[in-house]
Amino acid sequence: MNTADIQDLCGAHLINTYGVRKMAITRGKGAMVWDAEGRQYLDFFAGIAVTALGHCHPAVTEAITRQAETLVHVSNLYYTEPQARLAKLLAEHTFAPRWFFANCGATANEAALKLARRYWAQKGPARPGIVAALQSFHGRTFGALTVTGQPRFHEGFEPLLPGVSYVPYNDAGALEQAVTPDVGAVILEPIQGEGGVRLPDAGYLRRAREICQARDALLILDEVQTGMGRTGTLWAYEQEDVTPDIITTAKALGNGAPIGAVGCTEEVAAGFTVGSHATTFGGNPLSAAAALATLTEVVKPGFLEKAAAVGAYFVDRLETLARSRRQIKEIRARGLLIGLELDGPAASVVDAMRERGVLCGSAGPRVLRFAPPLIISEEDAGCAADALDSVLGEM
Ligand SMILES: Cc1ncc(COP(=O)(O)O)c(C=O)c1O
C-alpha cells in the first residue's frame, strides 16, 4: 500500500485522535526509517524517545523472535523466566529491589500513584494527597492525566482524580508549601520532556527529596522519557544525587515492544498486597524478553559513555548553529534529550526537516525536540545539524 491508501483507510476507520499524518512508515533499521514510497529518513525522534538501540536492533529482534517461537503470552497468573530476569536486571541497575510491570508509561504511573496511596492507607493514617508539577506530562489515563499539570489535556475530561495539587516546576519553595500532612506523594519528571525539555536548576531535585523526607511523603520520579540512558546515564536521577522512593519507566525499556515498569523500595512495595493491582499483559514474556535484551545492551560497558559523547557532539553542532541562526532562542539538552526554543512555531520546522529527510518532533508550540536513538554516529548528528541549518536558512 502507498501512503495515500493507508491514509484513506485510517481516515475512514480510526477514531481521529492523531489527525491527518503526513507519512506512513513501513520499515526501519538502526537510525533510519523508510516510508511507503521507499524514501529514506534519518529518525531523530525514535518513536518519541523509544527506539534507543535503533530500529530492529539484532539483539532485540533475536530475543523477540526466539520468544515468539517459544511463548508469547500466559498472563500474570504464572511465573515466566523473561519477567523474572528483567526484574532482577532492573533491580541490579537501580535503587529499587521490587518491580511491577505495566504496559506503557501511563499505566506505570497509574500503578505508582495507586501504590503510593495504598502504602499510606496500609500504614495509616491515609495520606491521599498527591503533588504534581505544572507543565508536567505523565500520560493519558485518568490518574496519570490528573497529575499532568497542563489544563489543555484536561479539557472535557473533568472531574479528574481528587486530591491532586500542582506547583510550578523548579520552585522548591512552592513544593515545600504544598507538601502538607495529607500529602502522601510528590510526582516529578527529572527533566520535563513533553513540557518543553525543561531542565530544573541544579539542586532542585535534591531539595525535593529533602522536602519529601522531612514531611514523610514519597517521591515518585517519572523516568519514562529520561530513563534508559536518554540523558547520558541509565537514569537521570543518578546525575542529581537523588534516590526516589518510586521510579517509573517505559518508552525505551522495550526498544519499541510495549512495556512499562514501576520500581520501589522494599518498604513501599509492601503497600501492594495480593490482588491490589494487576494487568493482563504487563510484563508478558514477549515484551519482557524485548526489554531484557534492550537493558542488557544499554548497560554494556561503554554504551552510555558513547551515547553521551555523541550527544555532546550534536549539542555542540547545534550551539554553533544557534550563533548564526537567530530563530534558535535557547538550547536545552542533557545527553540525547534536546530541546530548541524557537522564535516561531516548531511544527513548520518539523515539516521542513521531514522534507529534507530528517524526522524530529516538538515539545509544545515553540520547542523543537530531538530524541534520536542512542546509537547514532557523529555523521548522523552532522546530517541532522546540516538539515536544520538549511531549513532555518530558508525560513
Ligand atoms: C515523562 C512521561 N511520562 C509518561 C508518559 C506516557 O507514556 P505512554 O505514552 O507510554 O503512556 C510520557 C509520554 O510521553 C512521558 O514523557
The ligand as an SDF file (V2000), in Angstrom:
LIG
                    3D

 16 16  0  0  0  0  0  0  0  0999 V2000
    7.5040   11.5840   31.3050 C   0  0  0  0  0  0  0  0  0  0  0  0
    6.4040   10.7930   30.6600 C   0  0  0  0  0  0  0  0  0  0  0  0
    5.6180   10.0440   31.4230 N   0  0  0  0  0  0  0  0  0  0  0  0
    4.6320    9.3040   30.9000 C   0  0  0  0  0  0  0  0  0  0  0  0
    4.3870    9.3030   29.5410 C   0  0  0  0  0  0  0  0  0  0  0  0
    3.2660    8.4720   28.9820 C   0  0  0  0  0  0  0  0  0  0  0  0
    3.7750    7.3620   28.3780 O   0  0  0  0  0  0  0  0  0  0  0  0
    2.8490    6.4640   27.4150 P   0  0  0  0  0  0  0  0  0  0  0  0
    2.5480    7.2940   26.2200 O   0  0  0  0  0  0  0  0  0  0  0  0
    3.6880    5.2630   27.1150 O   0  0  0  0  0  0  0  0  0  0  0  0
    1.6230    6.1340   28.1790 O   0  0  0  0  0  0  0  0  0  0  0  0
    5.1940   10.0690   28.7020 C   0  0  0  0  0  0  0  0  0  0  0  0
    4.9620   10.0970   27.2470 C   0  0  0  0  0  0  0  0  0  0  0  0
    5.3930   10.9570   26.5350 O   0  0  0  0  0  0  0  0  0  0  0  0
    6.2300   10.8320   29.2730 C   0  0  0  0  0  0  0  0  0  0  0  0
    7.0430   11.5940   28.5250 O   0  0  0  0  0  0  0  0  0  0  0  0
  1  2  1  0
  2  3  1  0
  2 15  2  0
  3  4  2  0
  4  5  1  0
  5  6  1  0
  5 12  2  0
  6  7  1  0
  7  8  1  0
  8  9  2  0
  8 10  1  0
  8 11  1  0
 12 13  1  0
 12 15  1  0
 13 14  2  0
 15 16  1  0
M  END
$$$$
